[in-house]
Amino acid sequence: MKLHEGGTCGGGMTARQQAIFTLDELATYLKVGKRTLYRLAAHGEIPAFKVGGTWRFRQSEIDRWINDQIQAGRKKGVIRTDEQPKLAEHSVSSGRAVRHRRQTE
């Protein structure tokens, strides 16, 4: 993070005012399991950095990531309705049926 004159970051907030979450704190904030967050961080799927070998998360980046996930979900929803939804439902249900038959044999 590069500080500008007066000890502020680009957003006008001082470096000390930016919230940094631990894994436990972010799990509570997002209401997800710690294992899920650890996996996302380890695979680079959520903005994170390590301090002394432990994951840390900047709240401003997490909030931006949440908004990006929401936008991506909306775009996927539009694509699904434009495509043939019956085909997608059919392939999912036939996959379940195949899996079920294998388990009973």
Secondary structure, DSSP 8 states (H G I E B T S, - for coil): ---BTTTB-TTS-BGGGS-EEEHHHHHHHHT--HHHHHHHHHTTSS--EEETTEEEEEHHHHHHHHHHHHHHHHHHHHHHHHS-HHHHHHHHHHHHHHHHHHHH-
